[in-house]
Structure formats: structure tokens, C-alpha cells
Amino acid sequence: MSAPQSTYRDRIVTKLTAAFAPAALDVIDESAQHHGHGGWREGGETHFRVRIAAAALAGLSRVEQHRRINAVLAAELAERVHALAIEATAA
């Protein structure tokens, strides 16, 4: 019996946890809300909202916070994730 395949949500949680050690992290798949829009694919996992609070983001502008998060998730954004809404704060 093979291990269950990791979802993109799982990958996002794992990567953000490793990179930022967040005090709070919520990753929400909002793909169903974008059915029929650009980037949407059957099976979802194309549109996500990330809410993250991490001390590692302290002192950074909102633009720099988003750049760092996008850099950590570059592979996911290149593969399947079409849209990523980010709500970031310093913990």
C-alpha cells in the first residue's frame, strides 16, 4: 500500500513552517470560489489564501514579506498554484 500523495496545501504548510516557524498559519484552498475563471483546474488546489504570523517577517515591508513567501513557494506557483492571496504579520 502506497503512502497518500501530498496535496499542494500540505506542501505550502510544510514549506512555510520550515522557512518562517510561524506562530500562526492558515492555508485555505479557495479554488471552488474561482470555478470557471482563469487558472482554475478540475480538482482545485489552484487558488489559495495564506494567513501567516511569524517573527521572521518582523521589520519587513508588506512587499518584502510577500516576496519572501512567494520565493519559498516558487515551485508550487510554477506548477499548479495560479493565485496566492497573502495576509502576513509579524508575530
C-alpha distances in whole Angstrom, upper triangle without the diagonal:
4,7,9,12,15,18,22,23,20,22,25,25,24,26,29,28,28,31,34,32,34,35,34,31,30,28,29,28,31,30,31,34,34,33,35,37,36,33,31,28,26,23,25,25,28,31,30,33,32,35,35,37,37,40,39,41,44,47,45,47,44,44,43,41,39,39,37,35,35,34,31,30,31,28,27,30,30,27,26,28,32,34,33,36,37,38,39,41,42,41
4,6,9,12,15,18,20,17,18,22,22,20,23,26,25,25,28,30,30,31,33,31,29,28,26,26,25,28,27,28,32,32,31,33,34,33,30,28,25,24,21,23,22,25,28,27,30,29,32,32,35,35,37,36,37,41,44,42,43,41,41,40,37,36,36,34,31,31,31,28,26,27,24,23,26,26,23,23,25,29,30,30,33,33,35,36,38,39,38
4,6,9,12,15,17,14,15,19,18,17,19,22,22,22,25,27,26,27,29,28,25,24,22,23,22,26,25,26,30,30,29,32,32,32,28,27,24,23,20,21,20,23,25,24,27,26,28,28,31,31,34,33,34,37,40,39,40,38,38,37,34,33,33,31,28,28,28,25,23,25,22,21,24,25,22,21,23,26,28,27,30,30,32,32,35,35,34
4,6,9,13,14,11,13,16,16,16,18,21,20,21,24,26,25,26,27,26,23,22,19,20,19,22,21,22,26,26,26,28,29,29,25,23,21,19,16,17,16,20,22,21,24,23,26,26,29,29,32,31,32,36,39,37,38,36,36,35,32,30,31,29,26,26,26,23,21,23,20,18,22,23,19,19,20,23,25,25,27,28,29,30,32,34,33
4,6,10,11,10,11,14,15,14,16,19,19,20,22,24,24,24,27,25,22,20,18,18,17,20,19,21,24,24,23,26,26,26,22,21,18,17,14,15,13,17,19,19,21,21,24,24,27,28,31,30,30,34,37,35,36,33,33,32,29,28,28,26,23,23,23,21,18,20,17,15,18,19,16,15,17,20,22,22,24,25,27,28,31,32,31
4,7,8,6,7,10,11,10,12,15,15,16,18,20,20,21,23,21,18,17,14,15,14,18,17,19,22,22,22,25,25,24,21,19,17,17,14,14,12,15,17,16,18,18,20,21,24,24,27,26,27,30,33,31,32,30,29,28,26,24,25,23,20,20,20,17,15,17,14,12,16,17,14,13,14,18,19,19,21,22,24,24,27,28,28
4,5,5,6,9,10,11,12,14,15,17,18,20,20,20,22,20,17,15,12,12,11,14,13,16,18,19,19,21,21,21,17,16,14,14,11,10,8,11,13,12,15,15,18,19,22,23,26,25,25,29,32,29,30,27,27,27,24,22,23,22,18,18,19,16,14,16,13,11,14,15,12,11,11,15,16,15,18,19,21,22,25,27,27
4,5,5,6,9,10,10,12,14,15,16,18,19,18,21,19,15,14,10,11,9,12,12,15,17,17,18,20,19,18,15,14,13,14,11,10,6,9,10,10,12,12,16,17,20,21,24,23,23,26,29,26,27,24,24,23,21,18,19,18,15,14,16,13,10,12,10,7,10,12,10,8,8,12,13,12,15,16,18,19,23,24,25
4,5,5,6,9,10,11,12,14,15,16,17,16,18,15,12,10,7,8,7,11,11,14,16,16,18,21,20,20,16,15,15,16,13,10,7,10,10,8,10,10,13,14,17,19,22,21,21,24,27,25,25,23,23,22,20,18,19,18,14,14,16,14,11,14,13,10,12,15,13,11,10,13,13,11,13,14,16,17,20,22,22
4,5,5,6,9,10,11,12,14,15,15,15,17,15,12,11,9,11,11,15,15,18,20,20,21,24,24,23,20,19,18,18,15,14,10,13,14,12,13,12,15,15,18,18,22,21,21,25,28,26,27,24,25,24,21,19,20,19,15,16,17,14,12,15,14,11,14,16,15,13,13,16,16,15,17,16,18,19,21,22,22
4,5,5,6,9,10,11,12,14,15,15,18,16,13,13,10,13,12,16,16,19,21,21,22,24,24,22,19,19,18,19,16,15,11,13,14,12,14,13,15,15,18,18,21,19,20,24,26,24,25,23,23,22,19,18,18,16,13,13,14,11,9,12,10,8,11,13,12,12,11,15,15,14,16,16,18,18,21,22,22
4,5,5,6,8,10,11,12,13,13,16,14,10,10,8,10,11,14,15,18,19,19,21,24,22,21,18,18,18,19,17,14,11,12,12,10,11,9,12,12,15,15,18,17,17,20,23,21,22,19,19,18,16,14,15,13,10,10,12,9,7,10,10,8,10,13,13,12,10,13,13,11,13,12,14,14,17,19,19
4,6,5,6,9,10,11,10,10,13,11,8,8,7,10,12,15,17,19,21,21,23,26,25,24,21,21,21,22,19,17,13,15,14,11,12,9,11,10,13,13,17,16,16,20,23,21,22,20,21,20,16,16,17,15,11,13,14,11,10,14,14,12,14,17,16,15,14,17,16,13,14,13,14,14,16,17,17
4,6,5,6,9,10,10,11,14,13,11,12,11,14,15,19,20,23,24,24,26,29,28,27,23,23,23,24,21,19,15,17,17,15,15,13,14,13,15,14,17,16,17,21,23,22,24,22,22,21,18,17,18,15,12,14,14,10,10,14,13,12,15,17,17,17,15,19,18,16,17,16,17,17,18,19,18
4,5,5,6,8,10,11,14,14,11,13,12,15,16,19,20,23,24,24,26,29,27,26,22,23,23,24,22,20,16,17,17,14,15,12,14,12,14,13,16,14,15,19,21,19,21,20,19,18,15,14,15,12,9,11,11,7,7,11,11,10,13,15,15,16,14,17,17,14,16,15,16,15,17,18,18
4,5,5,6,7,8,11,11,8,10,10,13,15,18,20,23,24,24,26,28,27,25,23,23,24,25,23,20,16,17,16,13,13,10,11,9,11,10,13,11,12,15,18,16,18,16,17,15,12,12,13,10,7,10,10,7,8,12,13,12,14,16,17,17,15,18,16,13,14,12,13,12,14,14,14
4,6,6,5,6,9,9,8,11,11,15,17,20,22,25,26,26,29,31,30,29,26,26,26,27,25,22,19,20,19,16,15,12,12,10,11,9,12,11,13,16,19,18,20,19,20,18,15,15,16,13,11,14,14,10,12,15,16,15,17,20,20,20,18,21,20,16,17,15,15,13,14,14,13
4,6,6,9,12,13,12,14,14,18,20,23,25,28,29,29,31,33,32,30,27,28,28,29,26,24,21,22,21,19,18,15,15,13,14,11,13,11,14,17,20,19,21,20,21,18,15,16,16,13,12,14,13,10,12,15,15,15,18,20,20,21,19,22,21,18,20,17,18,16,17,16,16
4,6,9,12,13,12,15,15,19,20,23,25,28,28,28,31,33,31,29,26,27,28,30,27,25,21,22,21,18,17,14,15,12,12,10,11,9,11,14,16,15,18,17,17,15,12,13,13,9,9,12,10,7,10,13,14,15,16,19,20,21,19,21,20,17,18,15,16,14,15,14,14
4,5,9,10,10,13,14,18,20,23,25,28,28,28,31,33,31,30,27,28,29,31,28,26,22,23,21,18,17,13,12,9,9,6,8,6,8,11,14,13,16,15,16,14,11,12,13,10,9,12,12,10,12,15,17,17,18,21,22,22,20,22,21,17,17,14,14,11,12,10,11
4,7,9,9,13,14,18,21,24,26,29,29,30,32,35,33,32,30,30,31,32,29,27,23,24,23,19,18,14,13,10,9,7,8,8,10,13,16,16,19,18,20,17,14,16,17,13,12,16,16,13,15,18,20,19,21,24,24,24,22,25,23,19,19,16,16,13,13,11,10
4,5,6,10,12,16,19,21,24,27,27,28,30,33,31,31,28,28,29,31,28,25,22,23,21,18,15,12,10,7,6,4,7,8,9,11,15,15,17,16,18,16,13,15,16,14,12,16,16,14,15,19,20,19,21,24,24,24,21,24,21,18,17,14,13,10,10,9,8
4,7,10,14,17,20,22,25,28,28,29,32,35,33,33,31,31,32,33,30,27,24,25,23,19,17,13,11,8,6,6,8,10,11,12,16,17,19,18,20,19,15,17,19,17,15,19,20,17,19,22,24,23,24,27,28,27,24,26,24,20,19,16,14,11,10,9,6
4,7,10,13,17,19,22,24,24,26,28,32,30,30,28,28,29,30,27,24,21,22,20,16,14,10,8,6,5,7,10,12,12,14,18,17,19,17,20,19,15,16,19,17,14,18,19,17,18,21,23,21,22,25,26,25,22,24,21,17,16,13,11,10,10,10,8
4,7,10,13,16,19,21,21,22,25,28,27,27,24,24,25,26,23,20,17,19,17,13,11,7,6,5,7,9,12,13,13,15,19,18,19,17,19,18,14,15,17,15,12,15,17,15,15,18,20,17,19,22,22,21,18,20,18,14,13,11,10,9,11,12,11
4,6,10,12,15,17,17,19,22,25,24,24,22,21,22,23,20,17,15,16,14,10,8,6,5,7,9,12,16,16,16,18,21,20,21,18,20,20,16,15,18,17,14,16,18,16,15,19,19,17,18,21,21,19,16,18,16,13,12,10,10,11,12,14,14
4,7,9,12,14,15,16,19,22,21,21,18,18,18,19,17,14,11,12,10,7,6,5,6,8,12,14,18,18,17,20,23,21,21,18,19,20,16,15,17,16,13,14,17,14,13,16,17,14,14,18,18,15,13,15,13,10,10,10,10,12,14,17,17
4,6,9,11,11,13,15,19,18,19,17,15,16,17,15,11,9,11,9,5,5,6,8,11,15,17,21,21,20,23,26,24,23,20,21,22,19,17,19,19,15,16,19,17,15,18,18,15,15,19,18,15,12,14,12,10,10,11,12,14,17,19,20
4,6,8,9,10,12,15,15,16,14,12,13,13,11,8,6,8,6,5,7,9,12,15,18,21,24,24,23,26,28,26,25,22,22,23,20,18,20,20,17,16,19,18,15,17,17,13,14,17,16,12,10,11,10,10,10,12,14,17,20,23,23
4,6,6,7,10,13,12,14,12,10,12,13,12,8,8,8,5,5,7,10,13,16,20,22,26,26,24,27,29,27,26,22,22,24,21,18,21,22,18,17,21,20,17,19,19,15,15,18,17,14,11,11,9,10,10,12,14,17,21,24,24
4,5,5,7,10,10,11,9,7,8,9,9,5,6,6,5,7,10,13,16,19,23,25,29,28,26,30,32,29,28,24,24,25,23,20,22,23,19,18,21,21,17,19,18,15,14,16,15,11,10,9,9,10,12,15,17,20,24,27,28
4,5,5,9,10,12,12,9,10,10,9,7,9,9,8,10,12,16,18,22,25,28,32,31,30,32,35,32,31,27,27,29,26,23,26,26,23,22,25,24,21,22,22,18,18,20,18,15,13,13,13,14,15,18,20,23,26,29,30
4,6,9,9,12,12,10,12,13,13,10,11,11,9,10,12,15,18,21,25,27,31,31,29,31,33,31,29,25,25,28,25,22,25,26,23,22,25,25,22,23,23,19,18,21,20,16,14,13,12,13,13,16,18,22,25,28,29
4,6,5,8,9,6,9,11,12,9,11,9,8,10,12,16,19,22,26,28,32,31,29,32,33,31,29,25,25,27,25,22,24,25,22,20,24,24,20,21,21,18,16,19,18,14,12,11,10,12,13,17,19,22,26,29,30
4,6,9,9,6,8,9,10,9,11,10,10,13,16,19,22,25,29,31,35,34,32,35,37,34,32,29,28,30,28,25,27,28,25,23,26,26,23,23,23,19,18,20,18,15,14,12,13,15,16,20,22,26,29,33,34
4,7,8,6,8,10,12,11,14,12,12,16,18,22,25,28,32,34,37,36,34,37,39,36,34,30,29,31,30,26,28,30,27,24,27,28,24,24,24,21,19,20,19,16,15,13,14,17,18,22,25,28,32,35,36
4,6,6,9,12,14,12,13,11,10,14,16,20,23,26,30,32,35,34,32,35,36,32,30,27,26,28,27,23,25,27,24,22,25,25,22,22,22,19,17,18,17,14,13,11,11,14,16,19,22,25,29,32,34
4,6,9,12,14,12,13,10,10,14,16,20,23,26,29,31,34,33,31,34,34,31,29,26,24,26,25,22,23,25,22,20,22,23,20,19,19,17,14,15,15,12,12,8,10,13,15,19,22,25,29,32,34
4,6,10,12,10,10,7,8,12,15,18,21,24,27,29,32,31,29,32,33,30,28,25,23,25,24,20,21,23,20,17,20,20,17,16,16,13,11,12,11,8,8,5,8,12,14,18,21,24,27,30,32
4,7,9,7,8,6,8,11,15,18,21,24,28,30,33,32,30,33,35,31,30,27,25,27,26,22,23,24,22,19,22,22,18,18,17,14,13,14,13,9,9,7,9,13,15,18,21,24,28,31,32
4,6,6,8,7,10,13,17,19,23,25,29,31,34,33,32,35,37,34,33,29,28,29,28,24,25,26,23,21,23,23,19,19,17,14,14,14,12,9,10,9,12,15,17,21,24,26,30,33,34
4,6,9,9,12,15,18,21,24,27,31,33,36,35,34,37,39,36,35,32,31,32,30,27,28,29,25,23,26,25,21,21,20,17,17,17,14,11,12,13,15,18,20,23,26,29,32,35,36
4,7,9,11,13,17,19,22,25,29,30,34,33,32,35,38,35,34,31,30,31,29,26,27,27,24,22,25,23,20,21,19,15,16,17,14,11,12,13,15,17,19,22,24,27,30,33,33
4,5,8,10,13,16,19,22,25,27,31,30,29,32,34,32,31,27,27,28,26,23,24,24,21,20,22,21,17,18,17,13,14,15,13,9,9,10,12,13,15,18,21,23,27,30,30
4,6,7,11,13,16,18,22,24,28,26,25,29,31,28,28,25,24,25,22,20,21,21,17,16,18,17,14,15,14,10,11,13,11,7,7,9,10,11,13,15,18,20,24,26,27
4,7,10,13,16,19,23,24,28,26,25,28,30,27,26,23,22,23,21,18,19,20,17,15,17,17,13,14,13,9,9,11,10,6,4,5,7,9,11,14,17,20,23,26,27
4,7,10,14,16,20,22,26,25,23,26,28,25,24,20,20,21,19,16,18,18,15,14,17,17,13,14,15,11,10,13,12,9,6,6,5,6,8,11,14,17,21,24,25
4,6,10,13,16,19,22,21,20,23,25,22,21,18,18,19,17,14,16,16,13,12,15,15,12,14,14,11,10,14,14,11,8,8,6,5,6,9,11,14,17,20,21
4,7,10,13,16,20,19,17,20,22,20,19,16,16,17,15,12,15,16,12,12,16,15,13,15,17,14,13,17,17,14,11,11,8,6,5,6,8,11,14,17,18
4,6,10,12,16,16,14,17,19,17,17,14,15,15,12,10,13,13,10,11,14,13,11,14,16,13,13,17,18,16,12,14,11,7,6,5,6,8,11,14,15
4,7,10,14,14,12,15,18,16,16,13,15,16,12,11,15,14,11,13,16,15,14,17,19,17,17,21,21,20,16,17,14,11,8,6,5,6,8,11,12
4,6,10,11,9,12,15,14,14,12,14,14,10,11,14,12,10,13,15,13,14,17,19,17,18,21,22,21,18,19,16,13,11,8,6,5,6,8,9
4,7,9,8,9,13,13,14,12,15,14,11,12,15,13,12,15,17,15,16,20,22,21,21,24,26,25,21,23,20,16,14,11,8,6,5,5,5
4,5,6,7,11,11,13,13,15,14,10,13,15,12,11,15,16,14,16,19,22,21,21,25,26,25,23,24,22,18,17,13,11,8,7,5,4
4,5,5,9,10,13,14,16,14,11,14,16,13,13,17,18,16,19,21,24,24,24,27,29,29,26,27,25,21,20,16,14,11,8,5,5
4,6,9,9,12,13,14,12,9,12,13,10,11,15,14,13,16,19,21,21,22,24,26,27,24,25,23,20,19,15,14,11,10,7,8
4,6,6,9,9,11,9,6,10,11,9,10,13,14,13,16,18,21,21,20,23,25,26,23,24,21,17,16,13,12,8,7,5,8
4,6,9,10,12,10,9,12,14,12,13,17,17,17,19,22,25,25,24,27,29,29,26,27,24,21,19,15,14,10,7,5,7
4,7,9,12,10,9,13,14,13,15,18,18,18,21,23,26,26,25,28,31,31,28,28,25,22,20,17,15,12,10,8,11
4,6,8,6,6,10,10,10,12,14,15,16,18,19,23,23,22,25,27,28,25,25,22,19,18,14,13,10,9,9,12
4,5,5,6,9,10,11,12,14,15,17,19,20,23,23,22,24,27,27,24,24,21,18,16,13,12,10,10,10,14
4,5,5,6,9,10,11,12,14,16,17,18,22,21,19,22,25,24,21,20,17,14,13,10,9,8,8,10,14
4,5,5,6,9,10,10,12,14,15,16,20,19,17,20,23,23,20,19,16,14,13,10,11,10,12,13,17
4,5,5,6,9,10,10,12,14,15,19,19,17,20,23,23,20,20,18,15,14,12,13,10,12,12,16
4,5,5,6,9,10,11,13,14,18,17,16,19,22,22,19,19,16,13,12,9,9,7,8,9,13
4,5,5,6,8,10,11,12,15,15,13,16,19,19,15,15,13,10,9,7,9,8,10,12,15
4,6,5,6,9,10,10,14,14,13,15,18,18,16,16,14,12,12,10,12,11,14,15,18
4,5,5,6,9,10,13,14,13,15,18,19,16,17,16,13,14,11,13,11,13,13,16
4,5,5,6,9,12,11,11,14,16,16,13,15,13,10,11,8,11,9,12,13,15
4,5,5,6,9,9,8,11,13,14,11,12,11,8,10,9,12,12,15,17,19
4,5,5,9,10,9,11,14,15,13,15,14,12,14,13,16,14,17,18,20
4,6,8,9,10,12,13,15,13,15,15,12,14,13,15,14,17,17,19
4,6,5,6,9,10,11,9,12,11,10,12,12,15,15,18,19,20
4,6,5,6,9,11,9,11,12,11,14,14,17,17,20,22,23
4,5,5,6,9,9,12,13,13,16,17,20,20,23,24,26
4,5,5,6,6,9,10,10,14,15,18,19,22,24,25
4,6,6,5,6,8,8,12,13,17,18,21,23,25
4,6,7,8,11,12,16,17,21,21,25,27,29
4,6,8,12,13,17,18,22,23,27,28,30
4,6,9,11,15,17,20,22,26,28,29
4,6,7,11,13,17,18,22,25,26
4,7,10,13,17,19,23,26,27
4,7,10,13,16,19,22,24
4,6,10,12,16,19,21
4,7,10,13,17,19
4,6,10,13,15
4,7,11,12
4,7,9
4,6
4
